[in-house]
Amino acid sequence: MTPATPTPVIEAHGLTKVFRDFWRRPKVRAVNGIDLNIRSGEIFGLLGPNGSGKSTTMKMILGLLYPTQGTLTVLGESPQNVATKARMGFMPEESYLHKYLTPEELLRFYAGLGGLSGRHSRARIGELIEQLGLTSARRRQIGEFSKGMARRVGLAQALLNDPDLILLDEPTSGLDPVACRQFKDLLLDLARRGKTILICSHHLADMQDVCDRVAILLDGRICADGSVRDLLRQPDTLQLTLRGLDESNLPALLSIIERETGCRPDVDHTGRSLESLFVETVTRRQPGP
Amino acid sequence: MPATLRQCTALVGLSATELLRQPVCFLLTFASVALTVLLPMAASVQLGQQGHLARDGALASELVFGVLLAGYASCVTLHNECLSGTILTVLSKPVSRSALFLAKFLAVTTILLLFILESTAATLLGTRLSPVFFELDTLGMILVLVVPLAAFLPAAALNFYTGRSFVFWGHLFLALALILAVVAIGFVDREGQRIPFGSLLEWRLAPACCLEGLGLFLLAAIALSLATRLNTSPTVVILTVILFAGLISNYLISRIPQNQALIFALRTVLPDMQSFWPADRLMGDGAVGFAFFRRSATYAALYTTGVLCLGLVSFRNRQF
């Protein structure tokens, strides 16, 4: 018996968006007949240069823009269905937040919009403020925040109603590497809990770290899509990792490989990422709680 | 509380709070109040009637600053949020565009209500301070000069010690201080002698200010509908043109040759702002009668509903 295919959370066929000028003449074809099938519990990345149609696609999924052609269903419903949005969370590209409010006031407001009741919303707000490191800034106006802090507040409002589908537009922009790592860990944790996540980003390394599948958009069309692992695999190249090898044995090992396979291997030490070095250094230097 | 009502309360509350924290809204209100209260002190002419200048000046100030406030607040709460993208986050929640649009209107009317309350108090103070036979009310003047101090010092202290918004609390304290000033001055005459409360205040101006408030609600509906597509400058300009065209609409229409269709169209489109301008009715000892007020209120309600419906269609079709 084959395992059941996960339910599609976002399904688009021939999705097209044409922006028109004042005289209703077509001006820009921002999205051009794309097909998408994002399944429950996966982290899906939409990549592409500026103007490739990523944000337009996301806005159509949110029902903020109407498709010119094609079909689109989100959680089995039309994106214009207001009730469906109770199961969605959205963090926009810029932290479009009310700058005169404090994080607590803002989250209380969004809890009211999401229909969270008093006691439940207070508990959830407290939990998110602590989880996202906003405790010391909970009573400051958001207008005074750095971009990274504002992003955290933006994420907190997106997660407030514990949504099934989370849409994130450039989520790591403006975050320092430690916050970025925490953020990615949080996304992976959410995915483990069965949440579906759609991310638009330019930060390819971050996408590579968290996404299960990606699609690359260019001029409104999908140029490549698939699992990150499949897309990045070079079928004619194999990597062999040896831990604890005494380097004096290396020449003998290389000659055996060359003799048996006819291939001359490239040898190098495995490097760690700059991000992991930074996070480790900063974490080590910071005083504990 | 039902979910929809809770959503609307949250939307109105937040939008009104944001507007109350807008320095420009605060400055417009304060400028109107200051002009209303200070103009009678500087007045050296009576225009043939005691308190005439103070009264007409106060009503004109309420209308002009109210129009600016309605236009600015509508654009800040709707158009600027569309431009900045704040509205995207709100609409990503289970909130219908209709509920959001109507909540924005209620938020603007909340700010206008506060403005009307402050204007009414300032008008009562201003007319009381207006010189009688060129003799100023010194006691009243001192009281009026204390009002901003009484409003802004606690707001500044709150800001300094707790970091709360000076503009927000200054706005609220100003309203409170004005009401207290009216109550205080209501108990004394120009010489400081105790009198029955309010016997020297022109209470007939209160319904007149409220009548203007109805006109401001109507103009706020127009401003909000315009703000679905236009930014602050064109909205305020169009609103000002509508105000003045509405004030002279009867004259304009009377100049048109007998063309029933055109007259009907103009009467439908142009708001009859004369229904909300009470100065003529206050000449001598006149007052805004209940029947006139009721007729104007009905007209304002119908016109506002119609304009809001058009604005709603425009907002529902707007793409972000």
Interface residues (C-beta under 8 A of the other chain):
Chain A: K59 L62 G63 L64 L65 Y66 V82 A83 T84 K85 A86 M88 G89 F90 P92 E93 E94 Y96 L97 H98 Y100 L101 E105 F109 Y110 G112 L113 G114 G115 R139 R140 Q141 G154 Q157 N161 L167
Chain B: A3 R6 Q7 T9 A10 L11 G13 L14 T17 E18 R21 Q22 S84 G85 T86 I87 L88 T89 V90 L91 S92 K93 P94 V95 S96 G163 S165 Q319 F320
